Amino acid sequence: MKTNGGRRRIRALGGSRLPRLWRRMAQKKYLQSKLTQFLREDKIQLWKPPYTDENKEVGLALKDLAKKYSNKLECCENEVEKIMEEIRCKAIERGTGNEHYKTTGIATIEVFLPARLKKDRKNLLETHLHITGRELRSKIAETFGFQENYIKIVINKKQLQLGETLTEQGVAHNVKAMVLELRQSEEDARRHFQVEEGKQNEARLEERRIQRTRRGLEILAERAEMVVDPEATPYLDIANQTGRSIRIPPSERKALMLAMGYHEKGRAFLKRKEYGIALPCLLDADKYFCECCRELLDTVDNYAVLQLDIVWCYFRLGQLECLDDAEKKLKLAQECFKKCYGENHQRLVHIKGNCGKEKVLFLRLYLLQGIRNYHSGNGEEAYEYLNKACQLFKELYIDPSKVHNLMQLGFSAQEARLGLRACDGNVDHAAVHITNRREELDQIKKEEREKKRRRLENINHLKGMGYSTRAAKQALHQAGGNLEEAQKILLRNPQMWWLNDSAPESNSRQHSPSRENIDQLVYMGFDAVAAKAALRVFRGNVQLAAQTLVHNGGRLPPDLQLSAEDSSSTPSTSPSDSAGTSSASTDEDMETEAVNEILEDIPEHEEDYLDSTLEDEEIIIAEYLSYVENIKAAKKN
């Protein structure tokens, strides 16, 4: 996807070792998954005797079982026993909650809190399911000490809709809910009045920011088909992998544009490491992508990249529990890449000549697959995927001196990285590749400017015939840009003349035709009554009145006859017209602000999504490989 009028394209991620707390969480998650596997394989139910007594207290048999499994896992018996006790207690809680739900209708929701809170991140909340999303948000805020407008809730991998009931949104008993904060900082933990007040103001600003994002994207998407001067008016357009504009069926176009726009906005937040704000944008993008047909999603890699970004966001937020959904999303991403790029990337190589830049996506895919398998207790599979990610990292690593050499030639750091990966690290080849790509894009821009120039000429031609700009644009759109066909469409649909550019109040079909114009039509051979009615409908435009009468055998079509009668009474001017103009001006300023905020986050380079320093990935690959290797070493010992 791309924007025009300030030409930027939106296409159809550095630090130290991971924190010690994160490492403990990751290792604990691995042990939980392995123990759950063992219990399932051995068909052991910890909530029943002999592991739980009649008072729901832990039985002596649990210690023996912990010893057995610790030997099997070759790790600390006390740690295994502690985790098994957590599993047992959770199973009892779930059973009690199920009985309570059956008898009272009060559901239990597992609430996962942000990582920064100094409390248990997994909490249970009881609620009826007939309440609205807004009421649930309020309840969570009150229970766990948040400002209500400061949080967003994600349930069933979707953002909670405030105006709908939980039942309408498919929320059920025992569902998981993730709490996202709009901002995260150490100062948020302080309970001083000044900080709390500042936090509330910041939350309101962020909420308005998200609303402006939504409005800005909608405006840009709506402009796509109707813009007159592309050099002056920014709008969203969809481009293929070579950078050329492509036509999308109208039924799919707006949803696809909104999906890709939200994705780019989410990616901008990801780059700034604002994961709590990025996730709602990414989930909105996922929602709009789901409105597009399957065939369309299979032809673009955007949907696959989005799945990676959502899983990456869950991971960076420390929401390991949400990685349960990662298998489905990563599998979907892998399938989409295969369909879009072809088996062994043949289609991609045929289109672009290489696949070096896209390998960055597969590195992220393999890394996330390794993390997911590790947290699911699949050590061997985790090692396999992490090792593939490690090998790709070595292949994609770029010598900083090569980037510097290309920058000395006048290329940007981003162009240098992308060019070097496309050319297997060869500096000379990369310089030629970047230069050729620049020339290709310049040629595409020239062709598209020419296309837009012809379109503007056609619009002006139709305006010269008396039609409004809006009517001309719509007719040309329906005619696929063919001027002659657009004229026929306007003649067949004279009511399109009323698609005026000004406000509805000034478009009322009212006109008292002059005697001279009536006589002119009568002189052409038309009936005086029909001539007067046509001139009234077309507000004195003799040419359009004559064309319509000729096209309809000397009389107005029935629907226009009724309109002519209705327009005979002239409405008085509203005293609030001037106020309305002022209000419209304010709205226009707000829309301009919303659009500009979107444009700021749209990368200028069409392959920005493929550009990464891989600093984060390098750290995480090494960290998780160390986890897996520690497990393998323990087994050998």
N, C-alpha and C positions, 0 to 999 in steps of 0.2 A: 504494500500500500504506500501511497505517497501523498504529500500535500502540494498544491500548486499555489502560486502567488506568494513567493518566498520559498521556493522550491525545496521542500524536504520530503523524504520518503518514509512511509511506514510500511513495512513489508507485510504482501499477501503471504564481568561480574568481579587481596593482599592482607598479612597479619602474622601473629605468633601462633604457637601451638594451642590446641583447643584447651579450654579451662579444665582444671582437675575435676571440678564438680561434674562437668559434661562427660568426662571419661568414666567416672563412677556410674553415672546414669546409664551410659551406653552398655557398660559391662553388666550392670544389674538387669537391664532389659534383655540382654542375651541369655543370662541365666534363667530369667523368668520364662522365656520362650522355650528353652531346652527342657526345663522341668515340666512345663505344660505339655510338651510333646511326650515325655516319659509317662506322665500320668494318663494321658489319652491312650498311649500304646498299651499300658498295663491295665487299662480300664479301672483305674482307682478313682473313687469319689471321696475327696477329703472331707466333705460335709456330713459323711455318714460314719457310723462305727466301723472299725475301731479307732479311726482318726479323730472323731468328734464324739464326745459322750452325750448323755441325755440332757445335760445342762448347756450344751453347745460349747463346752470347754474343750481344749486340745487333749487328745488321748495320747497315751504313752507310745502307741504304734507309730506316731509321726516321727519320733526321734530315730527309730530303727529304719524307717523309710528314708529319712534324710541321710543317714549314714550310708545306706545302699547307693543312693544317687550321687552323693559326694564322691564316693569311690569311683563311680562310673564316669563322673565329670572331672575327677582328679582335682577337686578344689576344696576349700574350707568347709568342714561339716557344719559349723555354726552359721555360716552365711547361707548355706543351702537350707538349713532348718528355718532360719528367719524368713527367707523368701517363701518357703512352702507354707509357713504360718500365715503370711500375707495372702497367699492364694486361697487358703482355707477360709480365712475371715471374709474375704471378698465373696466367695461362693455362698457363705451363710448369709451375708448381707443381701446378696442378689435373691436368694430363696425367700428371705423374709420380705423383701420388697415386692416380690411377685405375689405372695399371699396377700400383702397389704393392698396391692393394686387391684386384685380380684375382688376383694371385699369392699373397698372404699372408692375405687376409681381414681385414686391419687397416684400419679406416675412418679417414678424416680429418674432424675437426669444426672448423669455423671458430668460434672463441670471441671474442665481443665483450665487452671489459672495461668497467667503469664509467668515466665521463668524467674523474673526478678523478685517476686514476692517471697518473703521469708516465712513461708508456711507450706503445708502439704498442698501440692499442685492439683491433686485429684480429690474432688469433694462431691458429696451427694446432695442433691436438692430435690425436695418433693413439691409437686405442683399438679394442678388439674390441667388437662390438655385443651380445654375449651377457651383458655385465656389467649389474648393476643400476643404477638411477638413483643410489642412494646411493654406489656405487663410483665412478661418473663424477663426482659432486659432490666426493668425496674427492680424486680425481685432479686436478680443476681447482683445488681449494683448495691442494693441495700444489705444483702446477706454478706457479701465479701468486701464491702468497703470501697466501692468505686463511685465515681461521679457518673450518673446515668448516661449523659451525652458524650462521655469520654470513652465508651467501649462499643465494640461490635461483637456480635455473637455468630459463630459458624456452627451449624448443625447439619448433619447429613451432607457434609462437604459443600454446603451452600450458605450464603449469607442470610441470616434470619430476617424475614420481612416483617416490619413492625405492625403493619395494618391488618395482617391476616392471622387467624387463630393457629395454634400449634397443630391442631388436627388437619387443617387445610394444607399445612406445609409438610405433612407426612411425619411429624414428630411423634414418636411412640415411646412407650415405657422402656427404660434402660438405655435410652439414646445417649450419645456423647455430644457434649457442647464445649466448644473452645472459645475462650474469652480473649479478644484482641484489644490492646490499648492503642489509641491513636498516636501516642508518643511514649517512648520508654527512655528514662534517664535516672540516674542515681538520686537526683533532687526529688523525683516523684515519691520516693520512699519517706521523705521527711514530712512531718505532720504540722509544720508551722503554718500559720494563717497566710502569710505572704505567698508561700509556695503553693498552697491549695488554691488561692485566688488566681494566681498566674496559671496554674494547671487548668482550671475551668475555662479561662479565657482562651488558652491554647487549644483546648478540646473543641470549643465553639468555632475557632478559626479553622481547625482541621475538618470539622463537619461541613462547614461552608465550602471549604476547598474541594471536598469530595463531591458536593452538590454541583459546584461550578464545573468540575471535571465532566460529570454526566451531561450537563447542559451544553458545554462546549463541544463535546463529541456529537451530540444530537444535531447541533447547528451545522457542523462541518459535514456530517453525513447527508443532511437534507439538501445542502447546497450542491452536492456533487453533480446532480443531473441538471440543475437549473441555473448555474452560474453564468453570467454574461461576459464579464471581463476577468479572465483567469489570472491576469498579471496583477490585478488590484484586489481581487477577492480570494482569500485562502479557502481551500476546500479539500476534502479527502478524495483520493483516487486510488485505484487498485492496479498494481503493476505485477508482471510476471517475473521470473527469476533473471531475465535479461534486463529488466527495467522498463519494459514497454507497457503502456496502459492496456488493460484487457476489459472486455465487456462482461458484466455479470447480469443474469436475469434480475429484473426489478424486484421480484419477490424475495430474492436472496441478498440483494445488494446492501440494503440498509443494515440488516442484521450482521452481515459479514464486516461491514465497515465499523459498526459499533464494537464488534468483538475484537477486531484488530486494533482499534483505537484504545479500548480499555487495556488490551494486552500491552501496548506500548507505554501507556501511563503506568501500569504495574511494573514494567521493566525499569522505568525511570526511578521508581521508588526502590526497587531491588538494588540498583546501582548505588543508591545513597544508603543502602542497608536499612531502610525503613520498612522492615518486613511486615509489621503490623498493619501498615497502610497499604502496602503492596498487595497483600492477600485478598482484601475485598475487591480490588480492581481486577485481579486475575480471575476470581470466581465469577465476577460479572461478565468478563470476557468468555469464560467457559459457558455461561448461560446463553449468551448470544450465539456462540458457535453452534450450540445444540439446536438452534432454530434453522440452521443451514442444512441442506440435503447432504446425505452421506457421500454422494458422488463428488460434491464440491470439496468436502473436507479431505477426501482421499487424493486430491490433486495439488494441495498446497501443504507445505511443511509447518505453517503457522500453528495449526492445532496440536501437532506433536510437540513443538517447542513449548507451547503453553502448558502441556501436561508436565513437562520437565520443570518449568518454572514454579508451578504450584507445589510439586513435591519438594523442590529445593527450598521453597518458602516455609513449608511445614518443618523441614529439617532445621533450617536456620532459626526458627522460632523456638526450637527445643521441644516441639510437640511430637515426641516419639510415638505417642499413641495413634496419631493421625497417619503414621506410616502404614497402618493396617490397610489403608486405601491405596497406598503407593503401588502395590503390585498391579492393580487394575490399570492405573494411570500410566505406569511405565510400560506395561504390555501394549496399551493403546498407542503410546508414543512410538514404540518399536514397529508396530504394524503400519502406522501412518508413514514413518520414514521409508519403510520398504516399498509401500505403494507409490509414494511420491518420488523417491530417488531411484527405484528399480532394484532388482536383485544385484548385489555387489556394486551398487551405485552407477549402473550403466547409463540409466536415463539422465542422471545428474552430470556425468562426464560428457554425454552427448550434447547437453544444453550449454554447459559452462566450460567444458574442456578439461576440468579437473574436479577433485572432490576434497582437496586438502583443507579448505576452510571449514567445510561441514563436519569434519572429523571432531571438531571441538564439541559439537552436540553429542556425538557418540561417547566421547570421554565422560561428559556429564551423565549420560544415560547409564553407562557401565558403573560409574561411581555410585549413583543412587541405587542401582540394582544391588551392588555390593553391600551398601548400608542397610537396605531393606532386608536382605538375606541374613546379615549379621544379627539384626534385631529380631528376626524370626527364628533364631537359633540354628540357622543353616550355615555352619562354619565353612564347609568345603565349597559350597556355591558362592559364599561371600568372598572367599579367597580367589576363586576363579574370576569373578567380575572385577574385583579390586586390582588383580594382576593385569587384566586387560586394560583397565583405566590407566594403570601405571605405565604400561608399554606405550599406550597412545600419548601419554604426557611426554615421555622421552622423545617420541617422534615429533610432537608439536612444539616442544620447547624451542624458543627463539633466542639466539645469542643477542644480547642487548647492543653489542657493537655493530651488528648488521642493521638493526633498526636505526642506530645513529647514522650509519653510512647513507641509508636511504633518505633520512631526514635532511642530510646535508645537500641532497639533490633537489630539495624542495617539496618532498612528500610528507604527509602527516604521519604521526606514530601509528595511527590506526591503519592507514593505507599500507604502511610498511609491514605491520604484523600480518594483515590479510594477504598481501602480496607474497610475502615470504612463505606462508603456509600453503599458498596455491602453487608455489614453485619449489617446494621441498627445500627451502632455505637458501636457494641460489640468489644472491643479491642482484646480479646482472639480469637474470631472467625476471626477477620480481620487478625491477625498474621498468622493463619493457611491458610486462603485464599491467602494471598500474597505469602507464602512459596510454596503452591501448584501451584500457577500460575507461579512462577519462575521455578519450576521443569518441568511443562508442556512446557514452552518456551525453556528450555534447551534441552528437548527431541526432540522438533520440529527442533531446530537448528542442532542437531546430525543427524536426518533423512535427512534434506536438504543438509547437508555437504556430507553425503554418496551419495545422489543422484547426486550432483555436481561432486563428485569424479569419479563415474561411467561414467558420461558424458565426463569428461576429458580423461579418459582411452579410450573411444570409439573414441574421436577426435584423440588421439595419434595413435590409431590403423589405422585409415583411412589415417593419415599423413604418416604412415609407408608404406602404399601402393602407396604413391606418390602424394596424393591429398593435396591441400593447406589447411591451417587451416580454411579459410573462406568457401571453398567448403565443408569441412567436417562438419562444424557447420550447414550450410544450409541444407545439406542432412539429418542430424540427426533431425533437426527441422521438416522437412517435414515428416520424418518417425516416429515422436513422440518418439524419443529416441531409437528406435529399430535399433541395429547395422546391422543386416542382411538386413533389409529393406532399410537402408541407402545405403548399398553397391549396391543393385539392382537399386536404384534411380540414383546413380552415373554412373552405367553401361548404363542405359537407356538414360542418359543425359551427354554424354562425354564432352559437351561444358562447363559443370560446373567446369571442371578441370581448366579453365581459371580464375575462381574466386580467383585470387591470393591476397596475403596480402600486397604486396608492391605497390608502386605508379604505375599508368597506363603506364608511360613512360618506366618503366623497365619490363612491362608485355607483350610487343609486341611479337607476336608469331613468333619468329625468331630462327632458329637453323639449323646448317648444320650437319646432322647426320653423325656419324663416320661409316667407312666401317665395323668395327667390329660389331656394333649394327645392321646394315642392314643385315649382314651375319647371325647374331643370329636369326633374324625373318625369314629370308629365310630358314634357317635350320629347323625352326618350321613348314615350309610348306606354308608360305605366299609369295605372289607375290612380287618381288623386288621393283617395282614401288609403290605398295600400302604400303610396309614396310617403304620406304623412306619418303612417304607423311605422314604416321602416326607418325614417329619419329620426323619429322619437326614440326607437330602440337603439339606433347607432349614434345617438347624440349629435345629429347633424352631419355625419360623415357621408357625403353623397356617393363616393366610390364604393364603400362597403354596402350601403343601402341598395345601390344598383346591382352589384354583384350578387347579393342574396336574392333579390327579386328575380333576376335572370335565372339563377340556379334553381329557383322554386316555381317557375312558370308564372311569374308576375305577381305572386302573393307571398306573404310571410308564412313560414311553417306554423302549425297550430300552437306550439309551445311559445313561440315568439309573439304571436298575436295576444295571448293572455298576458305576457310580460308587458307588452305595449300598453294594454289597458290599465294594468296595475301601476304603471309608472306615470300616469297622467296627473296624479296628485303629487305635488312637490312638497317634501317634508321641510319643515323649518330648520334653520341652523341651530344647533344645540349651543347653549351658552357655555358649555363646558369644553368646547372644541379646543380653545387655547390651552386649557389644562391638560387635555388629552395629548396634545402635541408635546408638551413638556414631559409628560409621563412616558411617551413613546421614545423621546430622546434619552431618558434615563435608562429605559429598558435596553436601548441600542448600545449604550455605553457598557452596561453590565454584560451583554452578549459579547461585545468586543473583548472585554476583559477575560471572559470565560474561554473564548477561542484562543486568545494570545497565550493563556496558561497552558493550553493543550499543545500549541505550536512550539513552546519552549522545550517541551519534553520529547518532541519528535526528532530523532537523530537525523542529521543531514546525510549520513552515509547509508545507502540502502542495505548494506550488509553489516550494520552495527551489531545485530544480534549474534553474529558469528565471531565478533571480536572479543577476546578475553585474554588477560595477562596470565590466567590460570594460576595465580598466586594462592587463592583460596583452595582450589582443587588440589594443588600440590600438598598443602598442609593436611587436608582431610584424608587424602589417599594414604599418606604416611602414617597418620594416626590410626586409621582403621586397619591397615595392614599390620600394625604393631599389635592391635587387639587379637587379630586372627593368629598371628605368629606366636603370641603368648599362649594361646589355647593349644596350638600344635606342640609347642615346647613342653607344656605341662603334661600332655599325653605321652610324649616320649620319655619324660622323667618317670 
